[in-house]
Amino acid sequence: MNAPARTLELGRVGESVKRVDAIPKVTGEFAYSSDLFAAGMLWGHTVRSPHAHALIEEVDISEAVGMAGVHAVLTHTDVPGAKAYGLEFADQPVLAIERVRYFGEPVAIVAAEHPEQARRAAERIRVAYEPLEPVVDPERATEQEPIHDGRPTAGHGFRDDPRPNVVRSIVIRHGDPDAQGEVTVSGVYELGIQDQAFLGPESGLAVPDGEGGVDVYVATQWLHVDRDQVAPCLGLDPEQVRIHLSGVGGAFGGREDLSMQIHASMLALHTNRPVKMVYNREESFVGHIHRHPAKIWMEHRAKRDGKLVNVRARILLDGGAYASSSAAVTANASAFACGPYAVENALVECACVYTNNPPCGAMRGFGAVQSCFAHEAQMDKLGAELGMDPVELRLRNALAPGDSLPTGQKITGSFPAAEVIRRAAALPIPEPEELPRDALRLPGGSGNTTRGEGVRRGVGFAVGFKNVCYSEGFDDSTAARVRLAASDDGIAAVVHCAAAEVGQGVVNVILQTARTELDLDEVVLGSATTSSVGSAGSASASRMTWMAAGAVQLACRAAKDELERRGGDLEHGETIDVERVYHHRPTTPLDRETGQVTGDGAHVAYICAAMRVVAEVDVELGLTRVVWIGTAQDVGKAVNPQAVYGQIEGGIAQGLGLALMEEIQTQDGLITNASFTDYLIPTTLDMPPVEAQLVEEPEPDAPYGVKGVGEPPTVVSTAAVASALRDATGRQLTRVPVRPDEIVGLP
């Protein structure tokens, strides 16, 4: 990362600060959830469906129950409370009941003294299935038999769509959707299923408290919503279920949904012993949701001077077997379909459907990634048709504060779209390297399959945007608690916040905020748990920096006010303990028929980024190499600039992976590449130098003017890399990841 050198300080807002978890993670001493241990613990294992769609005729556990070391074998009949759960809609059974709807769906769970005993017992459970025709083609899903009884997502304020297997559909009509332009370009774009590919597979430990309750130690993104799903299924009150955040090895949206939380808790309460569950990598591929694959039809109509007149889009998302957060992903894909451009007329139709493919939900940039790939390909195509520079075309249409989105919402606050475009475009690109050169610096890398004879160079550009925080009327809030006490050096503070540290650096944000507000150096962060503080919401939607900073700021100011009321000092043993809840300004739902805002706006604020990519492509062999990436990003106010640069680089890596190599392959709903041998992710050899510029225009309504920074790099980088490949090859390249056979040869 080519970032300016910065001095590491103790830690106030705006200073670059060392990550508190950096050294233990680098040295291997950091304790992840898979490292948990409790005396006398058992090991849990899950029996999963080998079918994507089938009826369950019988589950025979008799052989498994009598095996040595086995303490429990449970099926859906043993679920003590509600039989189903879900992040937004309770459409997913704890353990399959009568039917399985996706490959890998949990059917039974086992607890044994040793993980190998649990695995062998699971193999002895006999499940008789009657395979059903799987619904795997999202384009046919609305014409096939429904895979769920009833309509699980109906009646939640969404547009009424009576077709089978519809999770949610949205239609946005803006201005005159039939308005004509002088130039028209159209295309069809597709994206495959991307996995979050986090370092740590799903794992955790459930410990019964001896009084009917349970403590669950787990890697998650939202402690309190986990509790609110787990407790009803266990038949317990929320206070009897305590969720504790354990070391998280990456998340990226894949830990918003439950994995082993209910299963381990059931086994622990049944056996009255602690139970640990750790998925292997193959199991992890079916143990969490993925990025929605999409097919997008898009048409842009413009004047000869490049000004957009009308954008028409039709978006189809495959939600897989259960709803997860598909409703929110559908809303985002729709809202951002036209890109960060001022468009007076638009028609956007978007639908997400149930299928028997792997369940999909939140992944970094959810919904906006899919739309950005399509609208930026269209802008490149429009620029070529007009003979106009792609950067100039984007500047001519860039959204600015005061402009309206196709939903009718006006851009308020900071939104420097034109500035990020200019700043990214102004970054000097590296000169071409002469041949011959080291194989590592050629497409194909260490494979040494080319010497550069068929290599062409391309330069691509893309810009995209996304919302910050929750939307559409969701009551978004975060709680923080501050405790002040006398210490040998004066006043010491302990801060409690249930914000999930998933690798993004929110721990530093909390501590920097507290030190800034309290003007203290002696600040300690308490452990994140549901029993010590109210909900922080999810570490998602680019919200955590904004919301955690707001909550900690409120709590610190309340504590400081109380300290001043007491004369500015505390006696030994005297404490101040306050908790405050921060809310951003309210949002309102979209009109279910027109897709227009019904109040002040569906979103709180927006973030944008622009990116320039240099790539080399061997057009004879289909090999690619990303040479350099330059980006400018709207960050509001950087709380910890060094961490922001790290987030930009990490986000780019995931977008590059989607552009070039990452795709879950399925056959009739079955995942065929559930390993990091067959599912490829970028390595250090695939990542180019990244030159990033931070555009700091504070958001007026946010604490310190902050914005989230983790998602825009992923939103934009897939589109930018694909743009560079098009420039190098002259091919349309309308699908990602781009395959070698789509590159080979001349257009």
N, C-alpha and C positions, 0 to 999 in steps of 0.2 A: 504494500500500500504506500503510495507516494504522498504521505501526509506531512504537513509541516511539523518540525520537531517542537515539542511542547514540554515545559517543565511540569513534573508531577508534584502536585501540592497535597496538603493534608485533606482538603475536601470541602470547598464551598461551591455553590451553584456557579457554573461557568468555568470551573477549573478542571483540567485534565487530572484524573485521579486513578491510581492503580486499582484494578479490580481486587476486591477483598478475597475472591476465590481463585485468583489467577495462579498463584504459586502452588497450592495443593492440587489443582487440576493438571498443571504442567508436570509436576513431580509424581503424579499418580497416587497422591495421598488423599484426594477428595473422596468423601464417602457418598456414593450414589445409592439409590434405593435398592439396587441389587446387592449391595454390601450389607444390608441390614441383618441383624442376628438377635435372637432372643432365646434364652435358656429353655430347653424343652420344646422347641418349635418343631412343627411338622411341615412337610412340603406339599404344596398343592399342585395339581395338574388338571388340564382341561381336555375333555373328549370333544372333538370337533367334527363337523359334518364333512364328508368327502364329496358331497353333492352341492351344486348351486341351488337346486330346487327339488325338494322331495317331501313326501309324506313320511312321517315316522309311524311305523306299524307297531314296533315293540322296542323297549329298552330293557335288556336283561343284564342286571348287575350281580347276579348270584355268584359267579366265579370270582369276581373282583373283591367282593365283600369278605370272602374267607381267606384272602391271601395274607401272607406274613407281613406284618408292619402296617397294614392298612387300617385306618381308624374311621374313615368315612367315605361313602360313595353316595352322592346326592344328585337328584334330577329335579325337574320342575315341580314335582309333587312335594318336594322338601322346602320350597321357597316359603318362608313363614309369613310374608306380607304380600304386598303388591307383586304381581307376576311380571310386570313390564316396567320399563323405565325409558328415559330418553332425555337428551340435552334440552330440546325444546318441546318435543311431543313424545309421550310415553307409548311408542309403537314398537319397542324392541324387547322381546322376552328375556328375562334373566337367564333362563335356560330354555331351549327350544321346546315349544308345546305343539305337538301334532304335526308341525311342518318346519322344515329348514328353508331359509330364503337366500342364503349365500354360502359359498364355499368357505369353510372354517367356522361356521356359526357354532357356539358352545351348546352342547347337548347334555353333558354330565361333568361333574367335578369330583376329584379324588383327593384325599389327604392321607399321607403315609409318613413313616419315620424317615425315609430317605427318598430323595428325588427319583432315584431309579426304581424304587418300589412303587412310587406313585405312577410313574410312566408305564411300568409293566402291568399294573392293575388297570390302568386306562385301556390298555390293549385288550384286556379280557372282557371289557364291557361290550356286549353284543347289541348292536342297533340294527334293526331291520328297517330298510327304507324302500319306499316305492317312488322311484324317480319320476319327476314331472318335467314337462317341457319348460326349459328355462326362458324367461324373458330377458334377452341379452341385447337386443337391438333397440336403442332408445327411440329410433324413428318409427318403430312398430309398436312400442310399448302402449300407446294410447288406443291401440286397436286390439290388444290381447286381453286375456282374462286378468283381472286384478290380482296382484300377489298378496294384498292385504284385504281382510274383510272390512267393509265400510271405507271411510275416507279419513285416515288419521289426522290429516292437517286441515280438514274442513272446519269452518266455523270459528276461525281465528282472525277474522277481519280481512282475509284474502279475497281476491277476485274469485267468483264462483266459476269453477271449470269442471263440468260434470264428466269429462272423459276419464276412463280408467287409468290408474297408475300415475296420476298427476300429483306431485308434491306441492307445487305452487306455480302459477302462471301470472305474468304481469304484462300489461299493455300500457305503454307510455305514448300518448298523443300530444304533440307540441306544435303549435302554429297550424300550418297547412301541410299535412303529411303527403299531399299530392303535388306540392310545389315542384316545378321543373327547373332545371339548370341548363346552362349552355354546354356543359361537359359532364358526362356520367361515366363512372367506373364502378365495377362490381366484382365480387369474388366470394368464394366459399372457403372457410378456414376451419382447421381442425386441430385440436390439442389432445394428446393422450393422457392417460392416468399417471399422475406423478405421486411418488411416495415422499413423506417427510424425511425419511432416511436419517432419523436421529441416532445419536451415538448409543444411548441406553435403551434397550428394549423394555417393554412394560414389566414392572416389578413392584413389589411392595410387601408389607407385613401387617397382618391383622392380629391384634392382641386382645383377648376378652378381658374385661375388667373385673370379673367375678361377681358383678351385680346385674348382669343381663345386658350390659352395654359393651362397646368395643372401641378400641383405638386403632385407626388405620394410618399407617405410615406409607406414603406413596408419592411418586413423581406425578404431578398433575399441573394443570394450568388454572384451576379454580377450585379452591378448597371447599367453599361453602356450597357451591352447586353440586359438587360430589356428594357432600353430606345430605343435601336435600333430595338426591336420587337414591342414595344408599339406604337411609333410614326407613322410608316407607316399604321398601322391599324386604327389610329385616323385621318389619312390624314394630319398629322402635320409635320413640320420640326423637326429634333432632338432637336434643341435649345428650342422649345416650350414645350418639355416634360422634366421635371426635376425629377429624381428619387432620393429619400433621404432614407438612411438606417435607419430603426427603430430597436428597440430592437428585437433581433433574439433569439427565444427559441429553438436552435438546428437546424441543417440543414442536414449534412451528405450526400449531393448530392440531396436531395429532393426539395431544393429551387433553383436549377439551372434553372428549367423550370418555365414559367409563371404560375400563378394561377388566382388571382383576379385583376391583374394590369390593363389589358385592360377593363375588365368589369366595374370596379369601375370608371375608367376614362371616359368611354362612358356615364355612368349614370350621372357623375358629370358635364360633358360638356352639356349633354342634359337638365339637370334641372338647371344648373348654381348654384348648391349647392354642398357643400362638401358631399361625400358619403363614408361611412365606410362599409367594408365587413369583416365578421369574420366567418370562417367555423366552424361548430361543429365537434366533433371527427369523427363521421360516414362519414361526408362529406369530411373530410381531407383524409380519406383512398382512395377516388376516385379523390381527388383534386391534388394529386402529383404522380410522377412516383415512381417505386419501383426497388428493385434489380432483375435482370434478373434470372428467373429460368433456369436451364440448365440440359442437359443430355450429358454425356461425355463418349465416348468409348476410352479406352486407352490401349496400349500395350508397355511393356518395355522389351528390349532384352539386355542381359548383359553377360559378361564373368564370369567364375567361381570365379574369385577373386573379383567380385562385380563391376567391371568397366562397366559403361553403354556403349553399342554399338549403340543402335538405340531406339528412342522413336517415336511411332506412336499414333496420337490422332485425334479423330473426335469429334467436339464440336458443339452442337446445342443450341442456345439461343432463348428464346421466348421474342421478343421485344414488344409484345402487339400491340395496335392499331396505334401508331404513332412513328416516328423515334427517337425523343429526341436525346440522345447521344449514341444510340445503335451502331453507326459506330465505335466510339472510344472504347466502351466496347468490341466489337468484335475484334478489333485490340489488345487490352490488353490480352484478353483471349487466343488469338493465340500466341502472343509474349512470354507469360510466361507459356505456356502449359508444357514445359519440366522442369520447376522449375529452381532453382539456381544451375544447374549442367552442367558440361561440357559434351556435347553430340556431337559426330562427325557426326551422321546421324540422320535425323528426317523427318517425314512427318506429318504436322499439317493441318487439314482441319476444318474450322470453318465457320458456317453460323448463321446469326440472321434473324429471320423471323417475318413478320407482322402477328398478329392474332387479334381476338376480345377479348382477355384477357386484364387485366389492363395494361396500358402503363408502360414500364420499361425504365430506364435510368441510371443515375449516382447514385451509392451508395458507400460509403467508401470502397476503394480497388477495385473498379469496374473492373470486368473481371478477375483480379488476384485472387480474393477470390474463384471463381468457379474452376479455374484451379488448385489452390493450394490444394484444398480438394481432387481432383482426383490424382494429381501427388504424393502427400504425402501418400495417401492410397496405391498407387502402390509401393512406396519405402518400406513401411512396408511389403507389400506382397512379394516383391523381397528379402528383408532381411530374412523373414521367410523361403522362398524357398532355400536360400543359407546358412541358419543357421548362419547368420552374425549379429552382433550387429547393431541395426538401426542407432546409432550415427556414428559408424565406416563406415557404408555404405555411409552415407551422406558426411562425411569428404573425403572419397576416390574420390568422384565425384564433390566436391564443385567447383563452378566457382571462378575464381580469375582474377585480372586485367591482361589483355593480352589475355585472352580466348575469344572465339567468341560465340555469341548466335546463335540459329538456323536461325535467320534472317541475319546472316553474320556480324552483328555489333560487334565490339570488345569492351570489357569492359575496359574503361579508368577511370582515377581518382581513388577514393577510393571505395572499395567493399570488406569489411572484412567478407565474408560469412563463411569461415572456423573459424574465430575468434568468431563470434557470436554463432556458433554451439558448439565450445569448452566451451565457457563461460556459455552457458545455460546448457550444459550437466554436468558441474562441480558444479552447484548449488546443495547443499544437500537437499534431499527431506525429509519431515517430517516422523517420525516413525508412524506406524499404531496405532490408538487409541484403547485402550482396551474396551471390552464390559463388562457389559452394560454401556451405556452412554446416555447423554441427547438426546432427540428425534431430536432437532435442528441440531445435529451433525451426523445425519444418513440420508441416502437417503429417500426422502419423507418429511423431515423436520417437520414442525409443524403439518402436517397431522398425524404423529405418527402411520403410518401403518406398520412399521417394527421395530423389536427390534434387527435386525442385523444378524439373523440366516442365511439368504440367501445372505449376502453381500460379494462381492468380490472386491478386490483392483486391479487397473490397472494403469500402468504408460505409458504415450504416449509422442511422440516427433514429432515435425514438424519444417520445415524451409521453408521460402518463400521469395519472393522479388517482387518489383514493381518499376515502373519508377517514376521519379520526374519531375514535370512541364509538359507542353504540348508537343505533339509529332507530327511526320509525316509532318513536314513542316509548322505547324501553327506558325504564327508570334506572339510569346508569349512576352508580354511586360507589364510593370507596371509603372505608372507615380506617382511622388511625388512632392509636392510643399512645399517649406520652406520659411517662412517670418520671418526675424529678425527685431527687433525694440528695441529702447532704453527703459529701465525700471529703476525703482528706485534703483534696485540692479545691474545694468549693462546692459546686453543684455538678452532679452527674445526671445523665438522662438515659432512659431506656425507651426505645420506640417499638411499638408493636404494630405491624401491618400484615395482613394476610396476602399481600401481593406475592404472586409466585415468581421466584427467581428461576427462570428457565434458561439462563445463559445470556440474557439480554442486558443485564447490568442494573436491574431495578434496585438491588440492594444498595448500590452506590448512590442512586438517585435519592433514596430515602434518607441515607446518612448525610448526603450533601445538603439536602433540604433542611434537615433538623439542625445541622451545624450552622447553616446560614441564619435560620430563624431564631435559634436560641443563643447564637454567638458563643457556642461552647465547642471545645475540642473533645471532651469526654462524653461521647455519645455511643451507645451500644444498641444494636438491633436485636430485639427478642425473636424467638423462634416463631415461624408462621404456623398457626394452628387455629382451628375454628373455635376453640375454647377460650381464647384470650382476647379476641377482638372481633368486631363485625366483619362482614364480607368486604373484600376488595374488588370483587368482580374478576373477570378472566384476564390472564396475560395474553390478550389478543386485540385485534382491531386497532393496533397502534395506539392504544389508550393508556397503557400502564404508567408511563412517565407522567403524562398529564394528570391522571387521576390520583396516583400515589403522591405526587408532589402537592397537589391540591389538598388532599386529606392531611398529610403530615404538616403542611403549612398551617392549616386551621387548628390542628391539635396543639402544635407548638405555640402558636399565638395565644391560645386559650390558657395554656400552662404558664406562659410568660406573664400574662395579665394577672393570673392568680398569684404568681410569685411576687409581682410588684405590689399587689394588694397586701401581701404579708410582709412588706418592707424590704423585699429584694433578697432575702436570705432564708435559709431553713435551719432549724435546730437539728441536732443529731437524732435520727429516728423519725423525723417529720418528713412527710412526702406530699407530693401533689400528683394526682392521677386523673387525667382527663381523656375522654374519647370524643372525637368529632367525626362527622360524616360529610364528605364533599360530594356535591352534585354539580355536573355541568348544566348549562341551560337546557331546558326541555326541548325535545323533538316531537314531531307528530307523524302519524302514518301517512302513506300515500293514498290517494283516492283509489279505491279498488277497481274502478272502471276506467279512469282516464290516466292513472299513474301520476297525477299532479299532486303537489303538496297540499295539505289540508290546513296548515297553520304556518308557523314561522319557518319551518323547514324540517326535512326528514333527517338531515345530517347536522352535526355540530360545527365542523370545520373540515378543511381539505388540505392535503399535502400533495406536492408534485415533484417530479424529478425529470431530468433530461439526460440522455446518454449517447455518447459517440463511441463507436466500436470499429476497430481495425481488425480484419480477419484475413487469413490466407487459406485458399482452397485449392487442393489438387483436383482439377476437374476430370482427370483421367482415372483417378483411383477413388474419388469420393471422400477424401480425407480433409479434415479441417483443423485449423489452429487459430484461436483467438489471440491476436498479437498484443493488443492494448485496449484498455477501456478508460474513457474519460467521462466524468459525470458531474453534474451540479444538482444539488438537492435542497429543497425547501425544508429547513429544520426548525423554523420558529426561533427558538433560543436553545443552543446546545448546553445542556446541563453539564455534561462530561464530554468535551469534544473528542478526546481520544476514543471513547466508547462509540461515538457516532461513526467515526471512520471505520471501526471494526464492524458495526452493523451494516454499513454500506457494502463492505467487502463480502460479508457473509451472505447478504441478500443477493448480490450479483452472482455468487457461486451457485445458488439454487436456481436462479433464472437461466444461467448458462447451461446448467444441467438439463433443464426442461427443453432448451433450444436444441441441444446436440445429442443427448444420450439417455435421459431418464424417462422410462416408460414401463409401467406394469403391463405385462402381456397376459391376456386372458384367452381362454378357449372354452366356449360355452359356459362362461362365468368362473372357470377355474383359473387361478393364478399359476402361471407356468414358469415364472422366474423369480421365486421368492427367496433370493439370496443376493448378497453383494458381489457374488461372482457373476451372476446373470443380470442383475439390476445394477447398471453402472451409474456411479456418481462421480463428479469431478474430483480429481486429486490436485495436489500442488503443481503437478506438471501440466495440468489443463488450465490453471488459473493464470491469467496474464497480469502484468502490472496494472494497477488501478490508480488513476489520478482523480481525486475527489475534491470538489469545492463545496463548502457549506454556505448556503444563502440564508442568512439570519435576518428575517423580518418577523419580529415577535407577533404572536397571535394575541390580540387585545384581551380576549376573554379567558385566556389560559394562565395558570400560575407561572410567573416569570416569562410568559410569552412562549412556553414550550409547545412542541408538537411531537408526535411519534415519528420514528425514523426507520423502523425495521422493515416496513413493507414496500415503500416506493422502489427500492433497488430491484426487488424481485418482480414487481409489476412491469418495470420498463426493460430490464435486461434481456428477457426472452425476445421481445420485439426488436430490440436493437441488434442483437446478435444475428437474428434471422435477416434483418435488413442488410447487414454487412455481407452475409452469404449471398443474398440476391444480387448485390452490387458486383460481387466477384464472379458469379456464374451466369448472370443474365436469366436465370430461371425464376419462376414464380414462387416456388417453395412455400406452399400454402398450408403446410402441416408441420407441427413440431411434436416430438423431436425430429429434426431433419435427418433422413437416412442417407447413407452413402450412395445408394442406387438412384436417389432423387437428384443427386448432384452430377453424376457421371455424364459426360458428353455435353455437346452444345445445345442450346435451346432450340 
